[in-house]
Amino acid sequence: MSALLQDISAQLSTGKMTPEAQKAAGKVTQQVSRLLQDLAGIGREMHLKHQSDIENMKNSWDPFAEEALTND
């Protein structure tokens, strides 16, 4: 993705792009943006799942966790 954006940026900096090429560059840039947003969302979901998994592992390891639950 970074190489693609670098190519678009290099072409834009020349100032020699047709309106059609500019439109195509805009579409590609939007697609890359959406993809990065999706990846960020996936990363957040994975992070939350990992936090939950870690908490479950901590609770299963704690020899007093079950006792604390029965005393509540």
C-alpha atoms as an extended CHARMM CRD file, in Angstrom:
* protein
*
        72  EXT
         1         1  MET       CA              0.0000000000        0.0000000000        0.0000000000  PROA      1               0.0000000000
         2         2  SER       CA              2.7560000000        2.4060000000        0.8800000000  PROA      2               0.0000000000
         3         3  ALA       CA              4.4580000000        1.8520000000       -2.4910000000  PROA      3               0.0000000000
         4         4  LEU       CA              1.1650000000        2.5130000000       -4.2670000000  PROA      4               0.0000000000
         5         5  LEU       CA              0.5880000000        5.7280000000       -2.3410000000  PROA      5               0.0000000000
         6         6  GLN       CA              4.1920000000        6.7470000000       -2.9460000000  PROA      6               0.0000000000
         7         7  ASP       CA              3.6920000000        6.2870000000       -6.7000000000  PROA      7               0.0000000000
         8         8  ILE       CA              0.5040000000        8.3580000000       -6.6280000000  PROA      8               0.0000000000
         9         9  SER       CA              2.2220000000       11.0620000000       -4.6120000000  PROA      9               0.0000000000
        10        10  ALA       CA              5.1880000000       11.1740000000       -6.9840000000  PROA      10              0.0000000000
        11        11  GLN       CA              2.9000000000       11.5110000000       -9.9730000000  PROA      11              0.0000000000
        12        12  LEU       CA              0.8110000000       14.2040000000       -8.2830000000  PROA      12              0.0000000000
        13        13  SER       CA              3.9250000000       16.1890000000       -7.4250000000  PROA      13              0.0000000000
        14        14  THR       CA              4.8720000000       16.4330000000      -11.1030000000  PROA      14              0.0000000000
        15        15  GLY       CA              1.6920000000       18.3660000000      -11.8070000000  PROA      15              0.0000000000
        16        16  LYS       CA              1.2850000000       16.4060000000      -15.0280000000  PROA      16              0.0000000000
        17        17  MET       CA             -1.8350000000       14.3500000000      -14.4450000000  PROA      17              0.0000000000
        18        18  THR       CA             -4.9120000000       14.2940000000      -16.5710000000  PROA      18              0.0000000000
        19        19  PRO       CA             -8.2620000000       14.8310000000      -14.8690000000  PROA      19              0.0000000000
        20        20  GLU       CA             -8.9870000000       11.1240000000      -15.3850000000  PROA      20              0.0000000000
        21        21  ALA       CA             -5.7230000000       10.1510000000      -13.7060000000  PROA      21              0.0000000000
        22        22  GLN       CA             -6.4660000000       12.5140000000      -10.8170000000  PROA      22              0.0000000000
        23        23  LYS       CA             -9.9010000000       10.9200000000      -10.4330000000  PROA      23              0.0000000000
        24        24  ALA       CA             -8.3410000000        7.4440000000      -10.4450000000  PROA      24              0.0000000000
        25        25  ALA       CA             -5.7680000000        8.5400000000       -7.8510000000  PROA      25              0.0000000000
        26        26  GLY       CA             -8.5640000000        9.8710000000       -5.6470000000  PROA      26              0.0000000000
        27        27  LYS       CA            -10.4760000000        6.5850000000       -5.8690000000  PROA      27              0.0000000000
        28        28  VAL       CA             -7.3990000000        4.5340000000       -5.0240000000  PROA      28              0.0000000000
        29        29  THR       CA             -6.6050000000        6.8110000000       -2.0970000000  PROA      29              0.0000000000
        30        30  GLN       CA            -10.1690000000        6.4100000000       -0.7850000000  PROA      30              0.0000000000
        31        31  GLN       CA             -9.9370000000        2.6200000000       -1.1230000000  PROA      31              0.0000000000
        32        32  VAL       CA             -6.6480000000        2.5610000000        0.7710000000  PROA      32              0.0000000000
        33        33  SER       CA             -8.1850000000        4.7510000000        3.4680000000  PROA      33              0.0000000000
        34        34  ARG       CA            -11.1650000000        2.3940000000        3.8630000000  PROA      34              0.0000000000
        35        35  LEU       CA             -8.8640000000       -0.6080000000        3.9850000000  PROA      35              0.0000000000
        36        36  LEU       CA             -6.7510000000        0.9730000000        6.7220000000  PROA      36              0.0000000000
        37        37  GLN       CA             -9.8950000000        1.8510000000        8.7010000000  PROA      37              0.0000000000
        38        38  ASP       CA            -11.0870000000       -1.7560000000        8.3810000000  PROA      38              0.0000000000
        39        39  LEU       CA             -7.7270000000       -3.0580000000        9.5060000000  PROA      39              0.0000000000
        40        40  ALA       CA             -7.7680000000       -0.7100000000       12.4860000000  PROA      40              0.0000000000
        41        41  GLY       CA            -11.1980000000       -2.0370000000       13.4580000000  PROA      41              0.0000000000
        42        42  ILE       CA            -10.0170000000       -5.6160000000       13.1820000000  PROA      42              0.0000000000
        43        43  GLY       CA             -7.0200000000       -4.7810000000       15.3360000000  PROA      43              0.0000000000
        44        44  ARG       CA             -9.2660000000       -3.2710000000       18.0020000000  PROA      44              0.0000000000
        45        45  GLU       CA            -11.5320000000       -6.3210000000       18.0060000000  PROA      45              0.0000000000
        46        46  MET       CA             -8.5270000000       -8.6170000000       18.3130000000  PROA      46              0.0000000000
        47        47  HSD       CA             -7.1180000000       -6.4980000000       21.1250000000  PROA      47              0.0000000000
        48        48  LEU       CA            -10.3900000000       -6.7050000000       23.0550000000  PROA      48              0.0000000000
        49        49  LYS       CA            -10.5790000000      -10.4620000000       22.4960000000  PROA      49              0.0000000000
        50        50  HSD       CA             -7.0060000000      -10.8810000000       23.6800000000  PROA      50              0.0000000000
        51        51  GLN       CA             -7.7430000000       -8.8290000000       26.7940000000  PROA      51              0.0000000000
        52        52  SER       CA            -10.7330000000      -11.0610000000       27.5080000000  PROA      52              0.0000000000
        53        53  ASP       CA             -8.6740000000      -14.2080000000       26.8940000000  PROA      53              0.0000000000
        54        54  ILE       CA             -5.9350000000      -12.9670000000       29.2140000000  PROA      54              0.0000000000
        55        55  GLU       CA             -8.4750000000      -12.1780000000       31.9280000000  PROA      55              0.0000000000
        56        56  ASN       CA             -9.9520000000      -15.6750000000       31.5700000000  PROA      56              0.0000000000
        57        57  MET       CA             -6.4810000000      -17.2100000000       31.8290000000  PROA      57              0.0000000000
        58        58  LYS       CA             -5.7450000000      -15.1560000000       34.9500000000  PROA      58              0.0000000000
        59        59  ASN       CA             -8.9960000000      -16.2950000000       36.5230000000  PROA      59              0.0000000000
        60        60  SER       CA             -8.3520000000      -19.9330000000       35.6580000000  PROA      60              0.0000000000
        61        61  TRP       CA             -4.8600000000      -19.7110000000       37.1220000000  PROA      61              0.0000000000
        62        62  ASP       CA             -5.8620000000      -17.9810000000       40.3530000000  PROA      62              0.0000000000
        63        63  PRO       CA             -6.4110000000      -20.7830000000       42.8700000000  PROA      63              0.0000000000
        64        64  PHE       CA             -8.6590000000      -18.4970000000       44.9370000000  PROA      64              0.0000000000
        65        65  ALA       CA            -10.8390000000      -17.2250000000       42.0600000000  PROA      65              0.0000000000
        66        66  GLU       CA            -13.3860000000      -20.0230000000       42.3940000000  PROA      66              0.0000000000
        67        67  GLU       CA            -13.4510000000      -19.6370000000       46.1810000000  PROA      67              0.0000000000
        68        68  ALA       CA            -14.0410000000      -15.9060000000       45.8360000000  PROA      68              0.0000000000
        69        69  LEU       CA            -16.9700000000      -16.5480000000       43.4960000000  PROA      69              0.0000000000
        70        70  THR       CA            -18.6220000000      -18.9650000000       45.9390000000  PROA      70              0.0000000000
        71        71  ASN       CA            -18.1410000000      -16.5790000000       48.8780000000  PROA      71              0.0000000000
        72        72  ASP       CA            -19.8270000000      -13.6310000000       47.0870000000  PROA      72              0.0000000000
